[in-house]
Amino acid sequence: MHYFGKLIGVLFGTMFGGFLGALIGLYLGHRFDRARARANHPFGGTSGGYRGTASQQQRQGEFFKATFAVMGHVAKSKGQVTRQEIELASNIMQRMRLDPEQTSAAQAAFRDGKESDFPLDEILQKVRTVTAGRYDLLQFFLEVQVSAAFADGSLDPKERAILHTIAQGLGFSAAQLEQRLRMQEAAFRFQQGGFGGHHQGQYQGGQWQQAPSANQLKDAFELIGVSEDADSREVKRAYRKLMNEHHPDKLVAKGLPPEMMEMAKEKAQEIQNAYDLIKKEKGFK
């Protein structure tokens, strides 16, 4: 119960204004207590809100809803949301293997994000709060938005601009976002070459079924985040860092909604496939 402000308000109000002062102090104290309660529990409310410390399940729920709401906002950034963009969002939901109830919640959040008065800054602050500022979760959130924007194979200038706003709101620099955009563009091409985690892979039984092109090898390096002239030590260090940041079990343990674990698995497999291709083609051990 929050009553500290009321007590102080009544005390000082009585001292300086008698009964009337006490009433004014009580009112001001009440406003103070409510403001402090909202600061401590930003998603609380008089009904259906959090009481006490938000549970892991509640935080995961907020993260889940924010992911699709912001995705809808990015889709809307170009103007009218096209049928293709809706289908791409639905494809992401399918890749997550959401049940009907989860799909309905994701669709509702996506529609909320398309509203003209969507409070983007407030939602991004909420994401930072529910993730406790954990870099890997914030990075995953940003990568989902980048992946969704790139799902049609191109990035509109307005989408790029809103992604920069999102990155800044999550605490990432413009340079960090641009690196993620380059890595995602390479990942898209890598997937189109048959090496994506959720496609019928060309990599089977520990062997590539067809010789990769020079461009596919270049994309693998860029997907890992290193230059083509990187030595085996540099490649391995980048690979291990990415795998540590994208390990599905670690992400869920830190607050990633279980519903989004499939996407985390896909990303980890994508990184693994790129690393395996580089190792084979460059003869790294």
C-alpha positions as CSV (number, residue, x, y, z in Angstrom):
1,M,0.0,0.0,0.0
2,H,1.3,3.5,-0.9
3,Y,0.5,6.0,1.8
4,F,3.8,7.8,2.6
5,G,2.8,10.8,0.5
6,K,-0.6,11.1,2.1
7,L,0.9,11.1,5.6
8,I,3.5,13.7,4.7
9,G,0.9,15.8,2.9
10,V,-1.6,15.7,5.8
11,L,1.2,16.5,8.3
12,F,2.5,19.6,6.5
13,G,-0.9,20.7,5.4
14,T,-2.2,20.7,9.0
15,M,0.9,22.6,10.2
16,F,0.6,25.4,7.7
17,G,-3.1,25.4,6.8
18,G,-5.2,23.7,9.5
19,F,-8.0,21.5,8.4
20,L,-8.2,22.9,4.8
21,G,-4.4,22.5,4.5
22,A,-4.7,18.9,5.6
23,L,-7.3,18.2,2.9
24,I,-5.1,19.8,0.3
25,G,-2.1,17.9,1.6
26,L,-4.0,14.7,1.5
27,Y,-4.9,15.2,-2.1
28,L,-1.4,16.2,-3.2
29,G,0.0,13.2,-1.2
30,H,-2.4,10.9,-3.0
31,R,-1.2,12.2,-6.3
32,F,2.4,11.6,-5.2
33,D,1.7,8.1,-4.1
34,R,0.0,7.2,-7.4
35,A,2.9,8.6,-9.4
36,R,5.4,6.7,-7.4
37,A,3.3,3.5,-7.8
38,R,3.3,3.9,-11.6
39,A,7.0,4.6,-11.6
40,N,7.7,1.4,-9.7
41,H,5.2,-0.7,-11.7
42,P,4.8,0.9,-15.1
43,F,2.3,-1.6,-16.3
44,G,0.1,-1.6,-13.2
45,G,-3.5,-0.5,-13.1
46,T,-6.6,-0.7,-11.0
47,S,-7.7,-3.7,-12.8
48,G,-5.8,-6.4,-14.7
49,G,-2.5,-4.8,-13.9
50,Y,0.6,-6.0,-12.1
51,R,0.6,-6.1,-8.3
52,G,4.0,-6.1,-6.8
53,T,6.9,-7.3,-9.0
54,A,5.8,-8.3,-12.5
55,S,6.1,-12.1,-12.9
56,Q,8.2,-13.6,-15.7
57,Q,5.1,-14.7,-17.5
58,Q,3.7,-11.1,-17.5
59,R,7.0,-9.6,-18.7
60,Q,7.1,-12.2,-21.5
61,G,3.6,-11.3,-22.4
62,E,4.4,-7.6,-22.7
63,F,7.5,-8.4,-24.8
64,F,5.4,-10.6,-27.1
65,K,2.7,-8.0,-27.6
66,A,5.2,-5.2,-28.1
67,T,7.1,-7.3,-30.8
68,F,4.0,-7.5,-33.0
69,A,2.7,-4.0,-32.2
70,V,6.0,-2.5,-33.3
71,M,6.1,-4.8,-36.3
72,G,2.7,-3.3,-37.3
73,H,4.0,0.2,-36.8
74,V,7.0,-0.5,-39.1
75,A,4.7,-2.0,-41.8
76,K,2.5,1.2,-41.5
77,S,5.5,3.5,-41.9
78,K,5.3,3.4,-45.7
79,G,1.7,4.5,-45.6
80,Q,-0.9,1.8,-46.4
81,V,-0.2,-1.7,-45.1
82,T,-0.3,-4.0,-48.1
83,R,-1.7,-7.5,-48.2
84,Q,1.8,-8.7,-48.8
85,E,3.0,-7.2,-45.5
86,I,0.1,-8.8,-43.7
87,E,1.0,-12.1,-45.2
88,L,4.7,-11.7,-44.2
89,A,3.6,-11.0,-40.6
90,S,1.4,-14.0,-40.7
91,N,4.3,-16.1,-42.0
92,I,6.3,-15.0,-39.0
93,M,3.5,-16.1,-36.7
94,Q,3.4,-19.4,-38.4
95,R,7.2,-19.8,-38.1
96,M,6.7,-19.3,-34.3
97,R,4.1,-22.1,-34.4
98,L,1.6,-20.0,-32.4
99,D,-1.6,-21.6,-31.4
100,P,-4.9,-20.0,-32.3
101,E,-5.1,-17.9,-29.1
102,Q,-1.5,-16.7,-29.5
103,T,-2.1,-15.9,-33.2
104,S,-5.2,-13.9,-32.3
105,A,-3.2,-11.9,-29.7
106,A,-0.3,-11.3,-32.2
107,Q,-2.8,-10.1,-34.8
108,A,-4.5,-7.7,-32.4
109,A,-1.1,-6.3,-31.4
110,F,-0.1,-5.9,-35.0
111,R,-3.4,-3.9,-35.7
112,D,-2.7,-1.7,-32.7
113,G,0.7,-0.8,-34.1
114,K,-0.9,0.4,-37.3
115,E,-2.9,3.1,-35.5
116,S,-1.9,6.7,-36.2
117,D,-1.6,7.4,-32.5
118,F,0.5,4.4,-31.6
119,P,2.8,5.4,-28.7
120,L,6.1,4.0,-30.1
121,D,8.3,5.7,-27.5
122,E,6.2,4.5,-24.6
123,I,6.2,0.9,-26.0
124,L,10.0,0.9,-26.5
125,Q,10.5,2.1,-23.0
126,K,8.2,-0.7,-21.8
127,V,10.4,-3.2,-23.7
128,R,13.5,-1.9,-22.0
129,T,11.7,-2.2,-18.6
130,V,10.4,-5.7,-19.0
131,T,13.8,-6.9,-20.3
132,A,15.6,-5.1,-17.5
133,G,17.8,-3.7,-20.2
134,R,19.4,-7.1,-21.2
135,Y,21.3,-6.5,-24.3
136,D,20.7,-9.9,-25.9
137,L,16.9,-9.6,-25.5
138,L,16.8,-6.0,-26.8
139,Q,19.0,-7.1,-29.7
140,F,16.6,-10.0,-30.5
141,F,13.7,-7.6,-30.4
142,L,15.4,-5.3,-32.9
143,E,16.5,-8.2,-35.1
144,V,12.9,-9.4,-35.4
145,Q,11.8,-5.9,-36.6
146,V,14.7,-5.8,-39.1
147,S,13.9,-9.3,-40.3
148,A,10.2,-8.5,-40.7
149,A,11.1,-5.3,-42.7
150,F,13.4,-7.3,-44.9
151,A,11.0,-10.2,-45.4
152,D,10.1,-9.0,-48.9
153,G,13.8,-8.7,-49.9
154,S,14.0,-4.9,-49.8
155,L,14.0,-2.0,-47.3
156,D,12.0,1.1,-48.0
157,P,13.7,4.4,-46.8
158,K,10.8,5.1,-44.5
159,E,11.2,1.6,-43.0
160,R,14.9,2.3,-42.5
161,A,14.1,5.6,-40.8
162,I,11.6,4.1,-38.4
163,L,14.1,1.2,-37.6
164,H,16.6,3.9,-36.6
165,T,14.0,5.4,-34.3
166,I,13.3,2.0,-32.8
167,A,17.1,1.2,-32.4
168,Q,17.6,4.5,-30.6
169,G,14.7,3.9,-28.3
170,L,16.2,0.5,-27.4
171,G,19.6,2.0,-26.7
172,F,21.4,1.1,-29.9
173,S,23.5,3.5,-32.0
174,A,22.9,4.2,-35.7
175,A,26.2,2.3,-36.5
176,Q,25.0,-0.7,-34.6
177,L,21.7,-0.7,-36.5
178,E,23.4,-0.3,-39.9
179,Q,25.6,-3.3,-39.1
180,R,22.5,-5.4,-38.2
181,L,20.9,-4.2,-41.5
182,R,23.9,-5.4,-43.5
183,M,23.9,-8.7,-41.6
184,Q,20.2,-9.2,-42.2
185,E,20.4,-8.4,-45.9
186,A,23.2,-11.0,-46.2
187,A,21.1,-13.4,-44.2
188,F,18.2,-12.9,-46.6
189,R,20.4,-13.7,-49.6
190,F,22.0,-16.6,-47.8
191,Q,18.5,-18.1,-47.2
192,Q,17.6,-17.6,-50.8
193,G,20.6,-19.6,-51.7
194,G,19.2,-22.5,-49.8
195,F,21.1,-22.2,-46.6
196,G,18.3,-20.7,-44.3
197,G,17.5,-22.5,-41.1
198,H,13.8,-23.0,-42.0
199,H,14.3,-23.8,-45.7
200,Q,15.0,-27.2,-47.2
201,G,18.7,-26.9,-46.7
202,Q,21.5,-27.7,-49.1
203,Y,23.5,-28.8,-46.1
204,Q,22.6,-32.4,-45.3
205,G,24.5,-35.1,-43.4
206,G,27.4,-32.8,-42.7
207,Q,28.0,-32.2,-46.5
208,W,27.0,-29.4,-48.8
209,Q,24.9,-30.8,-51.6
210,Q,26.1,-28.2,-54.2
211,A,29.1,-26.0,-54.4
212,P,28.3,-22.6,-53.0
213,S,28.9,-19.5,-55.1
214,A,31.4,-16.8,-54.2
215,N,28.4,-14.5,-53.4
216,Q,27.0,-17.1,-51.0
217,L,30.3,-17.4,-49.2
218,K,30.6,-13.6,-49.0
219,D,27.1,-13.5,-47.5
220,A,28.1,-16.1,-44.9
221,F,31.0,-13.9,-43.8
222,E,28.7,-10.8,-43.6
223,L,26.1,-12.8,-41.8
224,I,28.7,-13.7,-39.1
225,G,29.8,-10.1,-39.1
226,V,33.4,-10.4,-40.3
227,S,35.3,-9.5,-43.5
228,E,36.1,-12.1,-46.1
229,D,39.8,-11.9,-45.2
230,A,39.2,-12.7,-41.5
231,D,41.4,-15.5,-40.2
232,S,40.0,-18.6,-38.5
233,R,40.5,-17.2,-35.0
234,E,38.5,-14.0,-35.8
235,V,35.7,-16.0,-37.5
236,K,35.5,-18.4,-34.6
237,R,35.4,-15.5,-32.1
238,A,32.6,-13.8,-34.0
239,Y,30.7,-17.1,-34.4
240,R,30.9,-17.9,-30.6
241,K,29.8,-14.4,-29.7
242,L,26.7,-14.6,-31.9
243,M,25.8,-18.1,-30.8
244,N,26.1,-17.0,-27.2
245,E,23.8,-14.0,-27.8
246,H,21.3,-16.1,-29.8
247,H,21.2,-19.3,-27.8
248,P,17.5,-20.1,-27.6
249,D,17.5,-21.6,-24.1
250,K,19.5,-18.7,-22.7
251,L,17.2,-16.2,-24.3
252,V,14.1,-17.8,-22.8
253,A,15.7,-18.1,-19.4
254,K,16.4,-14.3,-19.6
255,G,12.8,-13.5,-20.5
256,L,12.2,-14.3,-24.2
257,P,8.6,-15.6,-24.6
258,P,8.6,-19.3,-25.2
259,E,6.4,-18.7,-28.2
260,M,9.3,-16.9,-29.9
261,M,11.8,-19.7,-29.3
262,E,11.4,-21.1,-32.8
263,M,12.6,-17.9,-34.3
264,A,15.6,-17.9,-31.9
265,K,16.3,-21.5,-33.1
266,E,16.1,-20.4,-36.7
267,K,18.6,-17.6,-36.1
268,A,21.0,-19.9,-34.3
269,Q,20.8,-22.4,-37.1
270,E,21.3,-19.7,-39.7
271,I,24.5,-18.6,-37.9
272,Q,25.6,-22.2,-37.6
273,N,25.1,-22.8,-41.3
274,A,27.0,-19.8,-42.3
275,Y,29.9,-20.8,-40.0
276,D,29.9,-24.3,-41.3
277,L,30.1,-23.0,-44.9
278,I,33.0,-20.7,-44.1
279,K,34.9,-23.5,-42.3
280,K,34.5,-25.9,-45.2
281,E,35.3,-23.5,-48.0
282,K,38.3,-21.9,-46.1
283,G,39.5,-25.1,-44.6
284,F,39.2,-23.8,-41.0
285,K,39.2,-26.4,-38.2
